Amino acid sequence: MLHRNGAYGYPSWKQIANRYHPLVRNMRVSNTMSTIDPKTERAVTRRKSGYLGYEWNPSPANLSNIFGSDKTSLRKPTVTTDRSVLSYREPAIVQRYAPLKLQVDMEISGKMQSVIIDASYSNEKSHFTNSKLDDNLNLHNYGESGADLVLESLSDGTLVGDLKSIKYSETVYPKSNQYLSY
């Protein structure tokens, strides 16, 4: 009985927290994310066929409208699927991007000193390792990163100093899926 939803049956907190569902547990173990293909979403497919949704009759419903008459009860319902699911494997950890290193000469306590500023850049610009997943979720909004803010404050004079060098590094090998469970 405890394996079948426990002693309390299926309470509302278990209905909302689906982390115990076998499908969700399997997806978490295999680092899989699933989304609906945007090309097959109902709004897109209904626009093509001209059917945009339900149209309700303003008159009150009767039992024959709800359950069908005797003539329509022999008719078999047609079941169609107008959506498809895409699955993507994503690593749990990505160690591909290093912080942007900015070397700035600044005046500190009356002396010119070289200061190295580490600011996050690519970690805030990238979302998923799979670019198709980014496209399907419309994740193209690249906000300002820490490095953007530092460079902007250097250019507008908020932060006074001379920018001497910028060092950007990114791991190319080994591949970024080294943390996938197989």
Secondary structure, 3 states (H helix, E strand, C coil): CCCCCCCCCCCHHHHHCHHHCHHHHHHHHCCEEEEECHHHCHHHHHHHHCCCCCCCCCCCCCHHHHHCCCCCCCCCCCCCCCCCEEEEECCCCCCCECCEEEEEEEEECCEEEEEEEEECCHHHHCCCCCHHHHHHCCCCCCCCCHHHHHHHHHHHCCCCCEEEEEECCECCCCCCCCCCCC
